[in-house]
């Protein structure tokens, strides 16, 4: 099992949690982004830089994904592709996307996009709170404990 990170939009604090978890559990973590990303020196942490463009990083993650891998992303269409490919998806607020909830998340995303394209200001997500960080760390720990035998 590997962890893939949609790193262009991943908050630094979430990356730091991932880096510590990768070292502690010896799970391979690969960040994928079109912008350079600073990573600590570690045999468990890698970075892949892709070209700029719509969904280039997402497509690279899906291309390299193996069944059972975990992807960290707030991109709901990417999460849907990951789940369809047999992977798992976790957002930076600690919500694990599943086959049971991904369709509803996609429908809500599409609805909000329709509102935005018609000129309605829907606002954005609230800033990442301490509670969100803790929920992410706890969900990541639970996931790693449950899937440790698949390494």
C-alpha positions as CSV (number, residue, x, y, z in Angstrom):
1,X,0.0,0.0,0.0
2,X,1.2,3.5,-0.9
3,X,-0.1,6.9,-0.1
4,X,-0.5,9.4,-2.9
5,X,-1.0,13.1,-2.2
6,X,-2.7,15.6,-4.6
7,X,-0.1,18.1,-3.3
8,X,-1.0,21.3,-5.2
9,X,-3.9,22.1,-2.9
10,X,-2.9,20.0,0.2
11,X,-2.4,22.2,3.3
12,X,1.2,22.2,4.7
13,X,-0.1,21.1,8.1
14,X,-1.6,18.0,6.5
15,X,1.6,17.2,4.6
16,X,3.5,17.5,7.9
17,X,1.1,14.9,9.5
18,X,1.6,12.6,6.5
19,X,5.4,13.0,6.7
20,X,5.4,12.0,10.4
21,X,3.0,9.1,9.7
22,X,5.1,7.8,6.8
23,X,8.3,7.8,8.9
24,X,6.5,6.1,11.8
25,X,4.8,3.4,9.8
26,X,7.3,3.1,7.0
27,X,4.6,3.6,4.4
28,X,5.7,5.1,1.0
29,X,4.2,8.6,0.4
30,X,4.4,10.2,-3.0
31,X,3.3,13.8,-3.5
32,X,2.3,14.8,-7.0
33,X,2.0,18.4,-8.1
34,X,2.9,20.8,-10.9
35,X,4.5,23.3,-8.5
36,X,7.7,22.3,-6.6
37,X,7.0,21.0,-3.1
38,X,9.4,20.9,-0.3
39,X,9.7,17.4,1.3
40,X,11.9,16.1,4.1
41,X,14.8,13.8,3.2
42,X,13.4,10.3,3.7
43,X,13.4,7.0,1.9
44,X,9.6,6.9,2.4
45,X,8.7,10.2,0.9
46,X,9.0,11.1,-2.8
47,X,7.8,13.9,-5.0
48,X,6.7,13.8,-8.7
49,X,6.5,17.1,-10.5
50,X,4.1,17.1,-13.5
51,X,3.5,19.7,-16.2
52,X,0.9,22.4,-15.7
53,X,-2.6,21.8,-17.0
54,X,-6.1,20.8,-16.1
55,X,-6.1,17.5,-14.0
56,X,-2.5,16.6,-15.0
57,X,-1.6,15.7,-11.4
58,X,-4.9,13.9,-10.9
59,X,-4.3,11.9,-14.1
60,X,-0.8,11.0,-13.0
61,X,-2.1,9.7,-9.6
62,X,-4.8,7.6,-11.2
63,X,-2.3,6.2,-13.7
64,X,0.0,5.0,-11.0
65,X,-2.6,4.0,-8.4
66,X,-2.8,0.4,-7.3
67,X,-5.9,-1.2,-5.7
68,X,-5.7,-0.6,-1.9
69,X,-3.6,2.6,-2.2
70,X,-4.7,5.7,-0.3
71,X,-5.0,9.1,-2.0
72,X,-5.2,12.3,0.0
73,X,-7.3,14.9,-1.9
74,X,-10.1,17.4,-1.6
75,X,-10.8,16.9,-5.3
76,X,-14.1,15.0,-5.4
77,X,-13.9,13.8,-9.1
78,X,-10.3,12.5,-8.4
79,X,-11.7,10.7,-5.3
80,X,-14.4,9.1,-7.4
81,X,-11.8,7.9,-9.9
82,X,-9.6,6.5,-7.1
83,X,-12.6,4.6,-5.6
84,X,-13.5,3.3,-9.1
85,X,-9.9,2.0,-9.4
86,X,-10.0,0.1,-6.1
87,X,-8.2,2.7,-4.0
88,X,-9.2,4.7,-1.0
89,X,-9.6,8.5,-0.8
90,X,-9.3,10.7,2.3
91,X,-9.8,14.5,2.3
92,X,-7.6,16.9,4.4
93,X,-10.5,17.4,6.8
94,X,-10.5,13.7,7.7
95,X,-13.5,12.5,5.6
96,X,-13.0,9.1,4.0
97,X,-14.7,8.9,0.7
98,X,-16.4,5.6,0.0
99,X,-18.6,3.9,-2.6
100,X,-21.5,4.8,-0.3
101,X,-20.9,8.6,-0.1
102,X,-19.0,9.6,-3.3
103,X,-22.0,9.9,-5.6
104,X,-23.7,12.3,-3.2
105,X,-20.5,14.3,-2.9
106,X,-20.2,14.5,-6.7
107,X,-23.8,15.6,-7.0
108,X,-23.4,18.3,-4.4
109,X,-20.1,19.5,-6.1
110,X,-21.9,19.6,-9.5
111,X,-24.8,21.6,-8.0
112,X,-22.5,24.1,-6.4
113,X,-20.6,24.5,-9.7
114,X,-23.9,25.2,-11.4
115,X,-24.7,27.9,-8.9
116,X,-21.2,29.5,-9.3
117,X,-21.4,29.4,-13.1
118,X,-24.8,31.3,-12.9
119,X,-23.1,34.0,-10.8
120,X,-24.1,33.0,-7.3
121,X,-21.3,33.5,-4.8
122,X,-21.3,30.2,-2.8
123,X,-18.2,31.1,-0.8
124,X,-15.5,28.6,-0.1
125,X,-14.8,26.1,2.5
126,X,-13.9,27.4,6.0
127,X,-10.3,27.5,7.0
128,X,-8.8,24.2,8.2
129,X,-9.4,24.1,12.0
130,X,-7.5,22.4,14.8
131,X,-10.5,19.9,15.0
132,X,-10.2,19.2,11.2
133,X,-6.4,18.5,11.6
134,X,-7.1,16.2,14.5
135,X,-9.9,14.4,12.6
136,X,-7.5,13.9,9.6
137,X,-4.7,12.6,11.8
138,X,-7.1,10.2,13.6
139,X,-8.7,8.9,10.4
140,X,-5.2,8.4,8.8
141,X,-4.1,6.5,11.9
142,X,-7.2,4.3,11.8
143,X,-6.7,3.6,8.1
144,X,-3.0,2.8,8.5
145,X,-3.7,0.4,11.4
146,X,-6.5,-1.4,9.4
147,X,-4.3,-1.7,6.3
148,X,-0.9,-2.3,7.8
149,X,-1.1,-6.0,6.8
150,X,-1.4,-5.1,3.1
151,X,2.1,-3.5,2.9
